Amino acid sequence: MPSETLWEIAKAEVEKRGSGGGEGDGVEIGEKSVFFIGSKNGGKTTIILRCLDRDEPPKPTLALEYTYGRRTKGHNIPKDIAHFWELGGGTSLLDLISIPITSDTLRTFSIVLVLDLSKPNDLWPTMENLLQAMKSHVDKMIMKLGKTNSKAASEMRQRIWSNMQKDHPDRELVDPFLIPLVIIGSKYDIFQDFDSEKRKVICKTLRFVAHYYGASLMFTSKSEALLLKIRGVINQLAFGIDRSKSICVDQNKPLFITAGLDSLSQIGSPPVPDNDIGKLHAHSPMELWKKVYERVFPPKSINTLKDTKDPARDPQYAEREVDEMRMQKDQELEQYKRSSSKSWKQIELDS
């Protein structure tokens, strides 16, 4: 018999999870999923391989990839299973977010956003596009879940606030993601050599964004010590291991801030002279931080971003045979997306 593909394995796992998930009876779901998104070539695959103890060179992620890991709980006790999804292409394949995260699988998911600290001019647009797309999709899925399982949707909303103390002064000023979110700044070994003022802008900005969205924030590099800390955080998401309560907010060291432990008073105001604050017209704190950040690190022009997103459509590179093959592959990808979407919808109906 032919061996199963990774997609078939993933589909079977979701079917099994859906059939045993119950109808919002408050039972903790045994299997968890972690979805890695972020900067292109930012180190997502390296982190996943390190968490799974796989000693192999990372390969470029072409679209949406899946793998899984197991963890032994004890003698004669079934192993915990964690599902790892990775979105390739930076911000160019946002529509693939909807394939693994459905209203049926939503409660099992956590998000890990990996941002390349060595490319600060790309950092904000990458972060903004990915978080907006993910938040929009998650909000839609929880609304859909609420129509069929209002208790489960309500429990999700309540659980996400549990990371922040009830008397935290910022509870009315933040808007947490409805599923756990971790933001990882990669390539700290390069970032640590930046000018101190530039490091200050990046650190304070990421602290604000993470705090606003109820996320944990940490920096990593090829350092074994830092990778071990990241592995601990991912294991907490994947297997429910106790959260670390350690914290480091010193911009001269790798940041490590667990969700709910930071505050706007500790982060401070955006790093811009007081007499310039009034010149920045913003409708929200997030927009203000964006304007300040982009004054120091202007993003690439829209045209440049579009070219980077899909250079294959640039007329100057036209080549008939290659373009025909590309069109065929595009059609195959669209067919794959449609069949995948139908598969997940069928799973929801069956469960």
CORLIN-V140500 format. One record per residue. N is the residue number from 0. PSI is psi as a letter, one per 20 degrees, with the letter a starting at -180 (NA if undefined). OMEGA is omega in radians with two decimals (NA if undefined). NEAR is the number of other ideal C-beta (glycine too) atoms within 10 Angstrom. Layout:
N:PSI:OMEGA:NEAR / N:PSI:OMEGA:NEAR
This chain:
0:q:3.13:3 / 1:q:-3.14:4 / 2:q:-3.14:6 / 3:q:3.03:11 / 4:r:3.10:10 / 5:h:-3.14:11 / 6:g:3.13:15 / 7:h:3.09:11 / 8:g:-3.14:15 / 9:g:3.14:20 / 10:g:3.14:18 / 11:h:3.13:12 / 12:g:3.14:17 / 13:h:3.09:23 / 14:g:3.13:16 / 15:g:3.14:13 / 16:h:-3.14:22 / 17:h:-3.11:17 / 18:h:-3.09:11 / 19:j:-3.03:12 / 20:i:-3.13:20 / 21:a:-3.10:11 / 22:m:3.05:9 / 23:k:-3.12:17 / 24:j:3.08:9 / 25:j:-3.13:8 / 26:p:3.13:10 / 27:p:-3.14:7 / 28:p:-3.01:14 / 29:g:-3.09:13 / 30:p:-3.10:19 / 31:q:-3.13:22 / 32:q:3.11:28 / 33:p:-3.08:23 / 34:o:3.14:21 / 35:p:3.05:25 / 36:r:3.07:29 / 37:a:-3.07:26 / 38:q:3.04:24 / 39:p:-3.08:17 / 40:k:-3.10:16 / 41:i:3.10:26 / 42:j:-3.13:23 / 43:g:-3.11:25 / 44:h:3.13:22 / 45:g:3.14:16 / 46:g:3.13:25 / 47:g:3.14:23 / 48:h:3.14:17 / 49:h:3.14:20 / 50:h:-3.12:22 / 51:j:3.14:18 / 52:k:3.12:8 / 53:o:-3.11:11 / 54:n:-3.14:7 / 55:q:-3.12:8 / 56:p:3.12:7 / 57:q:3.08:15 / 58:q:3.13:9 / 59:p:3.09:9 / 60:o:-3.01:18 / 61:h:-3.11:9 / 62:d:3.12:15 / 63:p:-3.09:20 / 64:q:-3.08:17 / 65:q:2.95:18 / 66:r:-3.13:17 / 67:r:3.11:17 / 68:q:3.11:20 / 69:q:3.11:12 / 70:p:-3.14:13 / 71:p:-3.14:9 / 72:h:-3.13:11 / 73:r:-3.09:7 / 74:p:3.12:5 / 75:k:3.07:5 / 76:p:-3.13:8 / 77:q:-3.14:10 / 78:q:2.99:12 / 79:q:3.11:18 / 80:p:3.08:18 / 81:p:3.14:24 / 82:p:-3.12:23 / 83:p:3.08:24 / 84:q:3.12:24 / 85:p:3.09:21 / 86:p:3.12:25 / 87:r:3.03:19 / 88:j:3.14:17 / 89:d:-3.12:22 / 90:j:-3.00:21 / 91:i:-3.07:16 / 92:l:-3.03:17 / 93:h:-3.10:18 / 94:i:3.13:10 / 95:i:3.12:19 / 96:h:-3.04:20 / 97:i:-3.09:16 / 98:g:-3.13:20 / 99:h:-3.06:20 / 100:o:3.09:22 / 101:r:3.12:20 / 102:h:3.14:21 / 103:h:-3.08:24 / 104:i:-2.98:23 / 105:g:-3.04:21 / 106:i:-3.11:23 / 107:i:-2.91:20 / 108:q:2.88:20 / 109:q:-3.13:19 / 110:p:3.02:27 / 111:o:3.12:27 / 112:o:-3.12:27 / 113:p:-3.10:26 / 114:p:-3.12:28 / 115:o:-3.11:21 / 116:i:-3.10:25 / 117:i:3.13:19 / 118:m:-3.03:17 / 119:h:3.13:20 / 120:h:3.09:12 / 121:i:-2.96:21 / 122:g:-3.07:22 / 123:g:-3.14:21 / 124:h:3.09:17 / 125:g:-3.14:23 / 126:g:-3.08:22 / 127:g:-3.11:15 / 128:g:-3.12:16 / 129:g:-3.12:22 / 130:g:3.12:19 / 131:g:-3.14:11 / 132:g:-3.13:17 / 133:g:-3.12:21 / 134:g:3.13:17 / 135:g:-3.13:12 / 136:g:3.14:17 / 137:g:3.12:20 / 138:g:3.12:12 / 139:g:-3.10:14 / 140:h:3.14:22 / 141:h:3.03:19 / 142:h:3.10:11 / 143:g:3.10:16 / 144:g:-3.11:21 / 145:h:-3.14:16 / 146:h:-3.12:9 / 147:h:-3.05:13 / 148:m:-3.03:20 / 149:h:-3.13:11 / 150:g:3.13:13 / 151:g:3.13:21 / 152:g:3.12:22 / 153:g:3.12:14 / 154:h:3.11:14 / 155:g:-3.14:19 / 156:h:-3.14:12 / 157:h:-3.07:9 / 158:h:-3.06:13 / 159:h:3.11:17 / 160:i:-3.08:15 / 161:i:3.11:10 / 162:i:-3.10:17 / 163:p:-3.14:19 / 164:q:-3.08:11 / 165:h:-3.13:7 / 166:j:3.13:6 / 167:p:-3.06:16 / 168:i:-3.06:10 / 169:j:-3.05:15 / 170:h:-3.12:12 / 171:i:-3.03:6 / 172:i:-3.09:12 / 173:r:-3.11:18 / 174:m:-3.02:10 / 175:q:2.95:20 / 176:q:-3.12:20 / 177:i:2.95:18 / 178:q:-3.07:22 / 179:p:-3.11:21 / 180:p:3.04:24 / 181:p:3.08:23 / 182:p:-3.12:25 / 183:p:3.01:24 / 184:o:-3.09:28 / 185:r:3.12:26 / 186:l:3.11:21 / 187:h:-3.12:20 / 188:h:3.06:16 / 189:g:-3.11:13 / 190:h:-3.06:21 / 191:i:3.11:15 / 192:j:3.09:8 / 193:r:3.01:15 / 194:q:-3.03:8 / 195:h:-3.13:8 / 196:h:3.09:9 / 197:g:3.08:14 / 198:h:3.14:17 / 199:g:3.14:16 / 200:g:-3.11:22 / 201:g:-3.11:24 / 202:g:-3.11:23 / 203:h:-3.14:20 / 204:g:3.14:24 / 205:h:3.08:26 / 206:g:3.13:23 / 207:g:-3.11:24 / 208:g:3.14:22 / 209:g:-3.13:23 / 210:g:-3.12:24 / 211:h:-3.10:21 / 212:j:3.11:20 / 213:k:-3.06:19 / 214:q:2.92:25 / 215:q:-3.12:24 / 216:p:3.11:27 / 217:q:3.12:23 / 218:q:3.13:27 / 219:r:3.12:28 / 220:b:3.10:21 / 221:i:3.12:13 / 222:p:-3.12:12 / 223:h:-3.13:9 / 224:g:3.13:9 / 225:h:3.13:18 / 226:h:3.10:16 / 227:h:3.10:11 / 228:g:3.11:18 / 229:g:3.13:24 / 230:h:3.10:16 / 231:g:3.13:15 / 232:g:3.14:22 / 233:h:3.09:24 / 234:h:3.10:18 / 235:g:3.12:19 / 236:g:-3.01:23 / 237:h:-3.01:23 / 238:j:3.07:17 / 239:k:3.09:14 / 240:q:-3.09:14 / 241:q:3.13:8 / 242:q:3.03:16 / 243:q:3.12:14 / 244:j:-3.14:7 / 245:q:-3.11:12 / 246:p:3.04:13 / 247:o:-3.12:14 / 248:j:-3.14:16 / 249:o:-3.10:10 / 250:i:3.10:16 / 251:j:3.11:10 / 252:r:3.09:12 / 253:p:-3.14:21 / 254:q:3.04:22 / 255:o:-3.04:21 / 256:o:3.11:23 / 257:q:-3.12:19 / 258:p:3.09:23 / 259:i:-3.08:20 / 260:i:3.12:20 / 261:r:3.09:24 / 262:q:3.13:15 / 263:h:3.13:16 / 264:h:3.10:8 / 265:h:3.14:12 / 266:g:3.14:21 / 267:a:-3.12:11 / 268:r:3.09:14 / 269:p:-3.07:21 / 270:m:3.12:18 / 271:q:3.12:18 / 272:q:-3.08:7 / 273:h:-3.09:7 / 274:i:3.11:7 / 275:i:-3.10:11 / 276:g:-3.10:13 / 277:h:-3.13:7 / 278:i:-3.13:9 / 279:o:-3.10:15 / 280:o:-3.12:8 / 281:q:-3.12:14 / 282:i:-3.14:7 / 283:r:3.08:9 / 284:h:-3.14:15 / 285:g:3.13:15 / 286:h:3.11:12 / 287:g:3.12:18 / 288:h:3.11:26 / 289:g:-3.12:21 / 290:g:3.12:15 / 291:g:-3.12:21 / 292:g:-3.07:25 / 293:i:3.00:14 / 294:h:-3.14:14 / 295:h:-3.10:16 / 296:m:-3.13:16 / 297:p:3.12:10 / 298:r:3.06:18 / 299:q:3.13:13 / 300:q:-3.13:9 / 301:g:-3.13:9 / 302:g:3.14:8 / 303:g:3.13:10 / 304:h:3.13:17 / 305:g:3.12:13 / 306:g:-3.14:13 / 307:h:-3.09:14 / 308:g:-3.08:14 / 309:m:-3.13:10 / 310:i:-3.11:10 / 311:i:-3.13:12 / 312:j:3.13:12 / 313:p:-3.09:10 / 314:h:-3.07:5 / 315:i:3.13:5 / 316:j:-3.07:10 / 317:p:3.09:10 / 318:o:-2.88:9 / 319:g:-3.08:7 / 320:g:-3.13:7 / 321:g:-3.13:11 / 322:h:3.10:13 / 323:g:3.11:10 / 324:h:3.11:11 / 325:g:3.13:13 / 326:g:3.12:10 / 327:g:3.14:10 / 328:h:3.09:11 / 329:g:3.13:11 / 330:h:3.10:10 / 331:h:3.12:10 / 332:g:3.12:13 / 333:h:3.10:10 / 334:h:3.10:10 / 335:g:3.14:15 / 336:g:-3.11:16 / 337:g:-3.14:10 / 338:h:3.12:10 / 339:g:-3.14:17 / 340:g:3.11:13 / 341:h:-3.13:10 / 342:g:-3.13:17 / 343:h:3.11:20 / 344:h:3.12:13 / 345:h:3.09:12 / 346:g:3.14:19 / 347:g:-3.13:16 / 348:g:-3.12:9 / 349:h:-3.10:10 / 350:NA:NA:15
